[in-house]
Amino acid sequence: MKVKCPTCGKETEYSPANRWRPFCSERCKLIDLGAWADDAYVIEGEPGSIDRMTPEDVESAARYTAEREVRRGSRRR
């Protein structure tokens, strides 16, 4: 199965043969790790808060996060 690398967008194989999956390379994996370390990615809410959310709230939060990522992706390029 082919997927786009979350960091650079290059098409890459998503299989056990790709040791960096879902990334295309160690470089892209480390860039993503660095973004987490720099707090570029944020998981909203308090730990365990999803347990108190309704299914509708979870869906709404997922939709918001996906839309935010699309906006952030368009600013990067």
Residue pairs with C-beta under 8 A, 6 or more apart in sequence:
1 13
1 14
1 15
2 11
2 12
2 13
2 14
3 11
3 12
3 14
3 21
3 22
4 10
4 11
4 12
5 11
5 12
5 22
5 23
5 24
5 25
5 28
6 22
6 23
6 28
6 32
7 23
7 24
7 28
7 29
7 31
7 32
8 24
8 28
10 24
12 18
12 20
12 21
12 22
12 23
12 24
13 21
14 21
14 22
15 21
18 24
20 26
20 28
20 29
23 29
23 32
35 41
44 61
44 65
45 61
50 58
53 61
